[in-house]
Amino acid sequence: MQMEALQMTPVRPVHMSAESHLGETLPKEEVKGFSDYLTDALKETNQLQIDSDKWNAALAAGKVDDVSQVVIASQKADIALQLTLQIRNRAVSAYQEIMRMQV
């Protein structure tokens, strides 16, 4: 009786993947921190101030027909600056309160 050699096929790796209904396989969303929000707010306040200065310069040069646009830009910049100052004051006050605590 004659025997033949076994023919072995190459073993291929098996890739398994599944999606969880709990969401742990989903990519994590990037969460913005407080400093990111604060930086964005300061940049926006600065941009409003720059826009207000441009409108004022254009008004002084006589290039603006509608004065109300200049007033609106100035008020937006003023309100944004006031809000920024109030947030700064609250943050400083909270910091001072924490420093006064005894451990």
N, CA and C of each residue as an Amber inpcrd file, in Angstrom:
protein
   309
   0.8310000  -1.1580000   0.0000000   0.0000000   0.0000000   0.0000000
   0.8870000   1.2360000   0.0000000   0.6120000   2.1050000  -0.8960000
   1.4350000   3.3000000  -1.0440000   0.6970000   4.5000000  -0.4280000
   1.4320000   5.3220000   0.3290000   0.8450000   6.4920000   0.9900000
   1.3960000   7.7570000   0.3480000   0.5040000   8.6980000   0.2270000
   0.9110000   9.9950000  -0.3300000   1.0700000  11.0060000   0.8050000
   1.9430000  11.9720000   0.6050000   2.1620000  13.0190000   1.6020000
   0.9400000  13.9360000   1.6510000   0.6550000  14.4010000   2.8260000
  -0.4760000  15.3190000   2.9870000  -0.1340000  16.6680000   2.3740000
  -1.0590000  17.2230000   1.6810000  -0.8810000  18.5550000   1.1130000
  -1.4390000  19.5740000   2.1110000  -0.5960000  20.3970000   2.6560000
  -1.0120000  21.4030000   3.6360000  -1.1710000  22.7490000   2.9390000
  -2.3030000  23.3580000   3.1470000  -2.5190000  24.7000000   2.6070000
  -1.9740000  25.7050000   3.6110000  -1.4580000  26.8330000   3.1200000
  -0.9190000  27.8160000   4.0620000  -2.0360000  28.3610000   4.9680000
  -1.6750000  28.5800000   6.1860000  -2.6340000  29.0880000   7.1620000
  -2.7000000  30.6060000   7.0260000  -3.9160000  31.0880000   6.8490000
  -4.1230000  32.5290000   6.7490000  -4.6580000  33.0450000   8.0800000
  -4.2050000  34.2200000   8.5170000  -4.7250000  34.7550000   9.7770000
  -6.1990000  35.1300000   9.6160000  -6.9200000  34.9360000  10.6490000
  -8.3400000  35.2640000  10.6670000  -8.4930000  36.6160000  11.3490000
  -9.1490000  37.5310000  10.6760000  -9.4000000  38.8520000  11.2480000
 -10.8580000  38.9240000  11.6550000 -11.0670000  39.2020000  12.9100000
 -12.4350000  39.3180000  13.4050000 -12.6610000  40.7460000  13.8620000
 -13.8080000  41.2730000  13.5470000 -14.1420000  42.6010000  14.0210000
 -15.6360000  42.6480000  14.2830000 -15.9770000  43.4360000  15.2600000
 -17.3870000  43.5880000  15.6080000 -17.5850000  44.9790000  16.1780000
 -18.7700000  45.4840000  16.0180000 -19.0950000  46.7800000  16.5930000
 -19.8960000  46.5620000  17.8650000 -19.5210000  47.2650000  18.8740000
 -20.2020000  47.1330000  20.1490000 -21.3730000  48.0990000  20.1970000
 -22.4150000  47.6900000  20.8120000 -23.5540000  48.5810000  20.9950000
 -23.3230000  49.5480000  22.1510000 -22.2660000  49.3230000  22.9150000
 -21.9470000  50.2030000  24.0320000 -21.0800000  51.3850000  23.6220000
 -20.4810000  51.2990000  22.4500000 -19.7260000  52.4330000  21.9390000
 -18.2580000  52.4390000  22.2730000 -17.7080000  51.4040000  22.8980000
 -16.2880000  51.4550000  23.2460000 -15.3720000  51.2720000  22.0520000
 -15.9080000  50.8120000  20.9250000 -15.0680000  50.6710000  19.7330000
 -15.1190000  51.9180000  18.8530000 -15.9790000  52.8550000  19.1790000
 -16.0750000  54.0740000  18.3930000 -14.9020000  54.9870000  18.7170000
 -14.4290000  55.7560000  17.7390000 -13.3310000  56.6820000  18.0360000
 -13.7870000  57.7540000  19.0180000 -12.8830000  58.0990000  19.8840000
 -13.1900000  59.1070000  20.8960000 -13.2720000  60.4880000  20.2620000
 -14.2730000  61.2480000  20.6760000 -14.3900000  62.6270000  20.2140000
 -13.4270000  63.4930000  21.0190000 -12.8160000  64.4240000  20.3210000
 -11.8870000  65.3190000  21.0100000 -12.6870000  66.3130000  21.8350000
 -12.3580000  66.3950000  23.1000000 -13.0750000  67.2800000  24.0120000
 -12.2410000  68.5370000  24.2070000 -12.8910000  69.6850000  24.0110000
 -12.1920000  70.9410000  24.2190000 -12.1430000  71.2450000  25.7140000
 -11.0070000  71.7050000  26.1340000 -10.8400000  72.0620000  27.5280000
 -11.2240000  73.5160000  27.7720000 -11.2040000  73.8870000  29.0470000
 -11.5610000  75.2500000  29.4240000 -10.6260000  76.2630000  28.7800000
  -9.3440000  75.9420000  28.7320000  -8.3820000  76.8820000  28.1550000
  -8.6450000  77.0960000  26.6660000  -9.1110000  76.0390000  25.9720000
  -9.4450000  76.2010000  24.5530000 -10.6210000  77.1490000  24.3600000
 -11.6540000  76.9740000  25.2050000 -12.8110000  77.8640000  25.1220000
 -12.4120000  79.3020000  25.4510000 -11.5750000  79.4520000  26.4560000
 -11.1380000  80.7910000  26.8520000 -10.3030000  81.4410000  25.7550000
  -9.4100000  80.6830000  25.1520000  -8.5890000  81.2090000  24.0640000
  -9.4530000  81.6230000  22.8770000 -10.4310000  80.7910000  22.5240000
 -11.3260000  81.1240000  21.4180000 -12.1210000  82.3920000  21.7050000
 -12.5890000  82.5330000  22.9440000 -13.3610000  83.7160000  23.3160000
 -12.4990000  84.9800000  23.2590000 -11.2580000  84.8620000  23.7150000
 -10.3580000  86.0260000  23.6700000 -10.0200000  86.4120000  22.2290000
  -9.8440000  85.4130000  21.3710000  -9.5710000  85.7070000  19.9600000
 -10.7670000  86.3930000  19.3130000 -11.9630000  85.9330000  19.6460000
 -13.1630000  86.5490000  19.0650000 -13.3420000  87.9740000  19.5740000
 -13.0780000  88.2020000  20.8560000 -13.1560000  89.5580000  21.4100000
 -12.1390000  90.4680000  20.7310000 -10.9420000  89.9700000  20.5320000
  -9.9060000  90.7540000  19.8510000 -10.3210000  91.0820000  18.4220000
 -10.9130000  90.1000000  17.7310000 -11.3500000  90.3410000  16.3500000
 -12.4600000  91.3900000  16.2960000 -13.3670000  91.3690000  17.2700000
 -14.4210000  92.3880000  17.3180000 -13.8240000  93.7800000  17.5480000
 -12.7880000  93.8650000  18.3850000 -12.1170000  95.1470000  18.6090000
 -11.4370000  95.6350000  17.3280000 -10.7990000  94.7410000  16.6050000
 -10.1270000  95.1050000  15.3510000 -11.1470000  95.5750000  14.3150000
 -12.2790000  94.8420000  14.2220000 -13.3310000  95.2440000  13.2830000
 -13.8910000  96.6180000  13.6280000 -14.0710000  96.8720000  14.9190000
 -14.5740000  98.1730000  15.3560000 -13.5930000  99.2840000  14.9730000
 -12.3010000  99.0330000  15.1570000 -11.2950000 100.0350000  14.7790000
 -11.3040000 100.2960000  13.2730000 -11.5000000  99.2310000  12.4850000
 -11.5630000  99.4060000  11.0260000 -12.7750000 100.2470000  10.6240000
 -13.9230000  99.9710000  11.2540000 -15.1160000 100.7610000  10.9440000
 -14.9180000 102.2280000  11.3340000 -14.2780000 102.4540000  12.4950000
 -14.0300000 103.8360000  12.9320000 -13.0710000 104.5590000  11.9870000
 -12.0560000 103.8390000  11.5200000 -11.1210000 104.4480000  10.5750000
 -11.8140000 104.7600000   9.2500000 -12.6780000 103.8580000   8.8180000
 -13.4140000 104.0920000   7.5790000 -14.3710000 105.2650000   7.7290000
 -14.9750000 105.4190000   8.9020000 -15.8680000 106.5570000   9.1490000
 -15.0830000 107.8610000   9.1370000 -13.9000000 107.8590000   9.7630000
 -13.0760000 109.0640000   9.7910000 -12.5950000 109.4370000   8.3940000
 -12.4110000 108.4400000   7.5200000 -11.9600000 108.7100000   6.1570000
 -13.1190000 109.0760000   5.2340000 -14.3450000 108.9690000   5.7410000
 -15.5090000 109.3160000   4.9350000 -15.9400000 108.2190000   3.9800000
 -15.5470000 106.9880000   4.2520000 -15.8700000 105.8730000   3.3610000
 -17.1290000 105.1130000   3.7840000 -17.7570000 105.5340000   4.8840000
 -18.9370000 104.8340000   5.3880000 -20.1650000 105.6930000   5.1360000
 -21.1740000 105.0620000   4.5160000 -22.4260000 105.7750000   4.2620000
 -23.3950000 105.6310000   5.4230000 -23.3860000 104.4750000   6.0560000
 -24.3320000 104.1880000   7.1290000 -23.6040000 104.1940000   8.4740000
 -23.8330000 105.2250000   9.2760000 -23.1550000 105.3780000  10.5540000
 -23.6070000 104.3030000  11.5460000 -24.8000000 103.7760000  11.3410000
 -25.3080000 102.7720000  12.2820000 -24.4320000 101.5180000  12.2910000
 -23.8070000 101.1820000  11.1740000 -22.9070000 100.0260000  11.1390000
 -21.6960000 100.2350000  12.0430000 -21.2130000 101.4630000  12.0800000
 -20.0720000 101.7920000  12.9490000 -20.4820000 101.6790000  14.4130000
 -21.6680000 102.1760000  14.7280000 -22.1530000 102.1210000  16.1060000
 -22.3710000 100.6750000  16.5360000 -22.9450000  99.8530000  15.6510000
 -23.1790000  98.4470000  15.9740000 -21.8650000  97.7160000  16.2120000
 -20.8820000  97.9520000  15.3620000 -19.5690000  97.3040000  15.5350000
 -18.9250000  97.7350000  16.8490000 -19.0460000  99.0130000  17.1780000
 -18.4690000  99.5110000  18.4300000 -19.1690000  98.9090000  19.6380000
 -20.4910000  98.7830000  19.5740000 -21.2350000  98.2010000  20.6890000
 -20.9340000  96.7170000  20.8620000 -20.8070000  95.9950000  19.7520000
 -20.4390000  94.5750000  19.8420000 -19.0890000  94.4140000  20.5240000
 -18.1320000  95.2370000  20.1220000 -16.7940000  95.1620000  20.7130000
 -16.8370000  95.5260000  22.1940000 -17.6300000  96.5380000  22.5350000
 -17.7340000  96.9740000  23.9270000 -18.3710000  95.8950000  24.7970000
 -19.4300000  95.2870000  24.3170000 -20.1090000  94.2400000  25.0960000
 -19.1940000  93.0230000  25.2620000 -18.4970000  92.6520000  24.2140000
 -17.5790000  91.5120000  24.3060000 -16.4570000  91.8000000  25.3030000
 -15.9450000  93.0270000  25.2960000 -14.8810000  93.3940000  26.2280000
 -15.3960000  93.4000000  27.6670000 -16.6010000  93.9210000  27.8790000
 -17.1810000  93.9180000  29.2220000 -17.3900000  92.4930000  29.7360000
 -17.8680000  91.6080000  28.8670000 -18.0570000  90.2150000  29.2600000
 -16.7260000  89.5550000  29.6010000 -15.7120000  89.8270000  28.8020000
 -14.3850000  89.2690000  29.0630000 -13.8440000  89.7510000  30.4040000
 -14.0390000  91.0170000  30.7000000 -13.5700000  91.5500000  31.9800000
 -14.3250000  90.9370000  33.1520000 -15.6310000  90.7300000  32.9950000
 -16.4080000  90.1100000  34.0680000 -15.9640000  88.6680000  34.3180000
 -15.6860000  87.9490000  33.2520000 -15.2060000  86.5700000  33.4100000
 -13.8530000  86.5590000  34.0990000 -12.9900000  87.4910000  33.7170000
 -11.6810000  87.5810000  34.3730000 -11.8400000  87.8960000  35.8540000
 -12.7370000  88.8390000  36.1810000 -12.9490000  89.2080000  37.5740000
 -13.4740000  88.0260000  38.3880000 -14.3900000  87.2530000  37.7940000
 -14.9240000  86.0840000  38.4980000 -13.8420000  85.0320000  38.7060000
 -12.9970000  84.8330000  37.7100000 -11.9290000  83.8480000  37.8330000
 -10.9210000  84.2630000  38.9080000 -10.5720000  85.5400000  38.9450000
  -9.6400000  86.0320000  39.9670000 -10.2690000  85.9090000  41.3540000
 -11.5470000  86.2260000  41.4570000 -12.2460000  86.1160000  42.7330000
 -12.2850000  84.6630000  43.2090000 -12.5540000  83.7300000  42.2990000
 -12.5730000  82.3090000  42.6700000 -11.1920000  81.8480000  43.1010000
 -10.1560000  82.3100000  42.4090000  -8.7810000  81.9600000  42.7720000
  -8.4470000  82.4750000  44.1690000  -8.8060000  83.7220000  44.4530000
  -8.5250000  84.2880000  45.7640000  -9.2840000  83.5540000  46.8630000
 -10.5030000  83.1480000  46.5540000 -11.3020000  82.3860000  47.5350000
 -10.6330000  81.0480000  47.8380000 -10.1210000  80.3790000  46.8220000
  -9.4330000  79.1120000  47.0220000  -8.1620000  79.3050000  47.8340000
  -7.4360000  80.3990000  47.5850000  -6.1970000  80.6470000  48.3090000
  -6.4610000  80.9580000  49.7890000  -7.6260000  81.4570000  50.1140000
  -7.9570000  81.7620000  51.4930000  -8.3680000  80.5250000  52.2910000
  -8.6660000  79.4450000  51.6010000  -9.0920000  78.2270000  52.2940000
  -7.9260000  77.6360000  53.0820000  -8.2720000  77.1290000  54.2520000
  -7.2530000  76.4720000  55.0730000  -7.3580000  74.9800000  54.8630000
  -6.1880000  74.3760000  54.7560000  -6.1670000  72.9210000  54.5020000
  -5.9800000  72.1610000  55.7720000
